Amino acid sequence: VKCPGRKVLEKNAECYMIPDTNICLHQIDALESPKIRNVVLLGTVMQEVLNRNRGTYARLKALCSNDQEKAIFYFANEHHRSTFVEQNDGETINDRNDRAIRVAA
């Protein structure tokens, strides 16, 4: 079901990008490029970016809400049954978040 005026991932795209926190923090200019399309920003990544750089977080948030052509979406992986992961005993929060990103991808 398509909603009028709503953006969707391109059905026939060659690939979909799911960037990790480091890509979002250090390659934000590339993500803002008009050539980058079909991006899924995970909730785990967005939260880590928010904690580390509010300016970059604001730029990512703007990409999700403003650009119909780029097809950049936010996915709340922490609130989805198939992609939520609990932190294991002895596992650092960074290791847990890395695992959460891999599970969601």
NORSULRA-V809866 format. One record per residue. N is the residue number from 0. D_FIRST is the distance of its C-alpha to the first C-alpha in Angstrom with 1 decimal. Layout:
# NORSULRA-V809866
n:N d_first:D_FIRST
n:N d_first:D_FIRST
This chain:
# NORSULRA-V809866
n:0 d_first:0.0
n:1 d_first:3.8
n:2 d_first:6.6
n:3 d_first:9.8
n:4 d_first:12.4
n:5 d_first:10.7
n:6 d_first:11.8
n:7 d_first:10.4
n:8 d_first:12.8
n:9 d_first:13.9
n:10 d_first:12.9
n:11 d_first:16.5
n:12 d_first:18.4
n:13 d_first:21.8
n:14 d_first:21.5
n:15 d_first:20.1
n:16 d_first:22.7
n:17 d_first:23.3
n:18 d_first:26.6
n:19 d_first:29.1
n:20 d_first:31.2
n:21 d_first:33.9
n:22 d_first:31.7
n:23 d_first:30.2
n:24 d_first:33.8
n:25 d_first:35.6
n:26 d_first:33.3
n:27 d_first:31.4
n:28 d_first:32.6
n:29 d_first:31.0
n:30 d_first:27.6
n:31 d_first:27.9
n:32 d_first:28.7
n:33 d_first:26.4
n:34 d_first:26.5
n:35 d_first:24.8
n:36 d_first:21.0
n:37 d_first:18.3
n:38 d_first:20.1
n:39 d_first:19.3
n:40 d_first:21.9
n:41 d_first:22.6
n:42 d_first:23.9
n:43 d_first:27.1
n:44 d_first:27.7
n:45 d_first:27.0
n:46 d_first:29.5
n:47 d_first:32.1
n:48 d_first:31.8
n:49 d_first:32.2
n:50 d_first:35.3
n:51 d_first:36.8
n:52 d_first:36.1
n:53 d_first:34.6
n:54 d_first:34.6
n:55 d_first:32.5
n:56 d_first:30.1
n:57 d_first:29.8
n:58 d_first:29.1
n:59 d_first:26.3
n:60 d_first:24.7
n:61 d_first:25.0
n:62 d_first:23.2
n:63 d_first:20.2
n:64 d_first:20.0
n:65 d_first:21.5
n:66 d_first:20.5
n:67 d_first:17.4
n:68 d_first:18.8
n:69 d_first:19.8
n:70 d_first:16.5
n:71 d_first:18.4
n:72 d_first:16.9
n:73 d_first:18.6
n:74 d_first:18.1
n:75 d_first:20.2
n:76 d_first:21.6
n:77 d_first:24.5
n:78 d_first:22.3
n:79 d_first:20.4
n:80 d_first:22.1
n:81 d_first:21.8
n:82 d_first:23.1
n:83 d_first:25.7
n:84 d_first:29.2
n:85 d_first:32.5
n:86 d_first:35.5
n:87 d_first:38.1
n:88 d_first:41.7
n:89 d_first:43.5
n:90 d_first:40.4
n:91 d_first:40.2
n:92 d_first:37.3
n:93 d_first:36.8
n:94 d_first:36.8
n:95 d_first:34.3
n:96 d_first:32.0
n:97 d_first:32.4
n:98 d_first:31.5
n:99 d_first:28.4
n:100 d_first:27.2
n:101 d_first:28.0
n:102 d_first:26.2
n:103 d_first:23.0
n:104 d_first:23.2
